[in-house]
Amino acid sequence: YLMALLLLAITYLAASTLGAPEQVSLNYGSLPSEMVAMWTTVNADSSSTFCEFGTAPDNLDNVVVATRSSYYMASSNYTSPIIFKAVMTGLTAGNKIYYYRVGSPSLGYSNVFSFKSNPGFGASVTPVTFHLLGDVGQTENSISTLEQIVEVESSLTTFSGGIVSMGDLSYANGNQPLWDSFGNMRQFAASQIPMFSITGNHEWFDSKNYDFTAFQQRFDYPLVNGKKELYYSFNVGLAHWVMVSGYCQEMHTVVTQPCLSADSEQMNVCDESFLIVL
């Protein structure tokens, strides 16, 4: 366990020194034609940072300018790396293969990664395989689990719906740099397989005032009424997923609401749709 964390720390420091992108991850956008990429750098300048993507690794002819943010945790005197976000649009749904890289000319680019586009939603998008996991942590078993997910993903004969996590992610428990080592640990899987997650108890007591700061800053997910909540929903295949944190004050009413967001209206297009509450 300690050796695994040491190797992650060495990798993190090496990348940080160069200012290269790290902690690269994906999740589905608000439309089946979108994919969201997020990454971090420790060093940053005033120049623009980009996500370049296309249908071939040597033809990344689409370019998106990334937005940037960071956060400060006074309780631990911790300032996060610069967190970048870029939304790739105009993708063809149906698990089509795309390639991308992130970074900038001044600070360098990541390797070229690949991903499968959103499979889409409806009766024609079946069967779909989802990778479910929880309590990932940062151990040799964590790495082994992610390796198995990547292996299964590469051999799928069904549509892929990405990774769905039940929370308890980094096990930082207030030690904020562990979020950075966690982001680097999961990159080899998260940079190619989109992941949605919800919070668990380890995210709840991660900050002094229990506000889920690290999770909300580092993970992108659909907005509810224009803002991030501790619940949200999304559609993939025949499944309408409702993600609800156990620490959400509205938990008992959220699961009974007929509509969480605009995507739930798509449930009406197919009587065979599944409603899955996590």
QUIJO-V937976 format. One record per residue. N is the residue number from 1. PHI is phi in radians with two decimals (NA if undefined). Layout:
n=N phi=PHI
n=N phi=PHI
This chain:
n=1 phi=NA
n=2 phi=-1.14
n=3 phi=-1.12
n=4 phi=-1.10
n=5 phi=-1.17
n=6 phi=-1.12
n=7 phi=-1.11
n=8 phi=-1.13
n=9 phi=-1.15
n=10 phi=-1.10
n=11 phi=-1.06
n=12 phi=-1.10
n=13 phi=-1.18
n=14 phi=-1.11
n=15 phi=-1.17
n=16 phi=-1.12
n=17 phi=-1.06
n=18 phi=-1.44
n=19 phi=1.32
n=20 phi=-1.33
n=21 phi=-1.06
n=22 phi=-2.54
n=23 phi=0.92
n=24 phi=-1.29
n=25 phi=-2.60
n=26 phi=-2.25
n=27 phi=-2.67
n=28 phi=-1.15
n=29 phi=-1.45
n=30 phi=-1.31
n=31 phi=-2.15
n=32 phi=-1.07
n=33 phi=-1.58
n=34 phi=-2.13
n=35 phi=-2.50
n=36 phi=-1.78
n=37 phi=-1.91
n=38 phi=-2.27
n=39 phi=-2.81
n=40 phi=-2.30
n=41 phi=-2.45
n=42 phi=-1.40
n=43 phi=-1.66
n=44 phi=-2.66
n=45 phi=-2.20
n=46 phi=-1.45
n=47 phi=-1.30
n=48 phi=-1.25
n=49 phi=-2.06
n=50 phi=-2.23
n=51 phi=-2.09
n=52 phi=-1.90
n=53 phi=-2.54
n=54 phi=-3.06
n=55 phi=-1.64
n=56 phi=-2.52
n=57 phi=-1.11
n=58 phi=-1.82
n=59 phi=-2.47
n=60 phi=-1.59
n=61 phi=-1.59
n=62 phi=-1.85
n=63 phi=-2.26
n=64 phi=-2.14
n=65 phi=-1.41
n=66 phi=-1.49
n=67 phi=-1.57
n=68 phi=-2.39
n=69 phi=-2.73
n=70 phi=-2.78
n=71 phi=-2.55
n=72 phi=-2.17
n=73 phi=-1.92
n=74 phi=-1.10
n=75 phi=-1.08
n=76 phi=-2.14
n=77 phi=0.87
n=78 phi=-2.03
n=79 phi=-1.96
n=80 phi=-1.23
n=81 phi=-1.08
n=82 phi=-1.25
n=83 phi=-1.84
n=84 phi=-1.87
n=85 phi=-2.46
n=86 phi=-2.42
n=87 phi=-1.87
n=88 phi=-1.44
n=89 phi=-2.12
n=90 phi=1.30
n=91 phi=-1.37
n=92 phi=-1.58
n=93 phi=-1.19
n=94 phi=1.86
n=95 phi=1.08
n=96 phi=-1.22
n=97 phi=-1.48
n=98 phi=-2.23
n=99 phi=-2.18
n=100 phi=-2.76
n=101 phi=-2.52
n=102 phi=-2.28
n=103 phi=2.47
n=104 phi=-2.63
n=105 phi=-1.06
n=106 phi=-1.37
n=107 phi=-1.90
n=108 phi=1.78
n=109 phi=-2.02
n=110 phi=-1.31
n=111 phi=-1.12
n=112 phi=-1.47
n=113 phi=-1.87
n=114 phi=-2.20
n=115 phi=-2.68
n=116 phi=-1.71
n=117 phi=-1.17
n=118 phi=-0.92
n=119 phi=-1.16
n=120 phi=1.79
n=121 phi=-2.41
n=122 phi=2.34
n=123 phi=-1.12
n=124 phi=-1.42
n=125 phi=-1.75
n=126 phi=-2.78
n=127 phi=-1.39
n=128 phi=-2.17
n=129 phi=-1.83
n=130 phi=-1.93
n=131 phi=-1.72
n=132 phi=-1.80
n=133 phi=-2.70
n=134 phi=-2.73
n=135 phi=0.90
n=136 phi=-1.18
n=137 phi=1.16
n=138 phi=-2.46
n=139 phi=-2.31
n=140 phi=-1.08
n=141 phi=-1.17
n=142 phi=-1.06
n=143 phi=-1.11
n=144 phi=-1.08
n=145 phi=-1.10
n=146 phi=-1.13
n=147 phi=-1.09
n=148 phi=-1.16
n=149 phi=-1.10
n=150 phi=-1.08
n=151 phi=-1.11
n=152 phi=-1.12
n=153 phi=-1.01
n=154 phi=-1.21
n=155 phi=-1.91
n=156 phi=-1.11
n=157 phi=-1.90
n=158 phi=-1.83
n=159 phi=-1.13
n=160 phi=-1.78
n=161 phi=-1.80
n=162 phi=1.52
n=163 phi=-1.77
n=164 phi=-2.11
n=165 phi=-1.88
n=166 phi=-1.61
n=167 phi=1.74
n=168 phi=0.96
n=169 phi=-1.54
n=170 phi=-1.45
n=171 phi=1.00
n=172 phi=-1.14
n=173 phi=0.91
n=174 phi=1.72
n=175 phi=-1.53
n=176 phi=-1.02
n=177 phi=-1.03
n=178 phi=-1.18
n=179 phi=-1.14
n=180 phi=-1.25
n=181 phi=-1.16
n=182 phi=-1.15
n=183 phi=-1.06
n=184 phi=-1.30
n=185 phi=-1.09
n=186 phi=-1.53
n=187 phi=-1.00
n=188 phi=-1.09
n=189 phi=-1.68
n=190 phi=-1.22
n=191 phi=-1.37
n=192 phi=-2.19
n=193 phi=-2.17
n=194 phi=-1.06
n=195 phi=-2.38
n=196 phi=-1.89
n=197 phi=-2.52
n=198 phi=-2.25
n=199 phi=-1.63
n=200 phi=-2.15
n=201 phi=-1.17
n=202 phi=-1.20
n=203 phi=-1.34
n=204 phi=-1.12
n=205 phi=-1.70
n=206 phi=-1.29
n=207 phi=-2.11
n=208 phi=-1.05
n=209 phi=-1.80
n=210 phi=0.97
n=211 phi=-1.91
n=212 phi=1.02
n=213 phi=-1.00
n=214 phi=-1.06
n=215 phi=-1.08
n=216 phi=-1.20
n=217 phi=-1.41
n=218 phi=-1.66
n=219 phi=-2.08
n=220 phi=-1.74
n=221 phi=-2.74
n=222 phi=-1.01
n=223 phi=-1.38
n=224 phi=-2.10
n=225 phi=0.93
n=226 phi=1.46
n=227 phi=-2.55
n=228 phi=-1.34
n=229 phi=-2.09
n=230 phi=-1.57
n=231 phi=-2.67
n=232 phi=-2.91
n=233 phi=-2.51
n=234 phi=-2.75
n=235 phi=-2.00
n=236 phi=-2.57
n=237 phi=1.09
n=238 phi=-1.70
n=239 phi=-1.86
n=240 phi=-1.84
n=241 phi=-1.52
n=242 phi=-2.00
n=243 phi=-1.76
n=244 phi=-2.29
n=245 phi=-1.20
n=246 phi=-1.16
n=247 phi=-1.85
n=248 phi=-1.42
n=249 phi=-1.11
n=250 phi=-1.61
n=251 phi=-0.90
n=252 phi=-1.28
n=253 phi=-1.76
n=254 phi=-1.04
n=255 phi=-1.25
n=256 phi=-1.80
n=257 phi=-1.24
n=258 phi=-1.20
n=259 phi=-2.55
n=260 phi=-1.59
n=261 phi=-2.76
n=262 phi=-1.03
n=263 phi=-1.18
n=264 phi=-1.18
n=265 phi=-1.12
n=266 phi=-1.20
n=267 phi=-1.00
n=268 phi=-1.31
n=269 phi=-1.40
n=270 phi=-2.60
n=271 phi=-1.23
n=272 phi=-1.63
n=273 phi=-1.16
n=274 phi=-1.90
n=275 phi=-1.80
n=276 phi=-2.06
n=277 phi=-1.85
n=278 phi=-2.12
